[in-house]
Amino acid sequence: QVQLVESGGGLVQPGGSLRLSCAASGYIFSINGMGWYRQAPGKQRELVAQITNRGSTNYAGSVKGRFTISRDNAKNTVFLQMNSLRPEDTAVYYCNSPVLSKRLPWGQGTQVTVSS
């Protein structure tokens, strides 16, 4: 049974940093790309960062230069380092495949709140 478990969220002041983790079980992690999504209240879920199985990355314009996605295939884990956080980064963050046909059941997500 495939399961995605996100962690690492919390409350942080503007300008602060957080590192999110996503552990994938029951999934051939190493040969697939992964992405981080976020959903703010009243807004659609959006893809903010993605990484291929070979480590190539791509970012949404709103987070480029502030967020870094990485992966550890041996641990079936993908990370999102978030720096220079802004109030508009407040959302629930999820990981999943960036390819619709390979989408997995969504995990519970991890809440990130940026506020002073």
Secondary structure as UniProt FT lines:
FT   STRAND          3..7
FT   STRAND          10..12
FT   TURN            14..15
FT   STRAND          18..25
FT   HELIX           29..31
FT   STRAND          34..39
FT   TURN            41..42
FT   STRAND          46..51
FT   TURN            53..54
FT   STRAND          57..59
FT   TURN            61..66
FT   STRAND          67..72
FT   HELIX           73..75
FT   STRAND          77..82
FT   HELIX           87..89
FT   STRAND          91..96
FT   HELIX           100..102
FT   STRAND          110..114
//
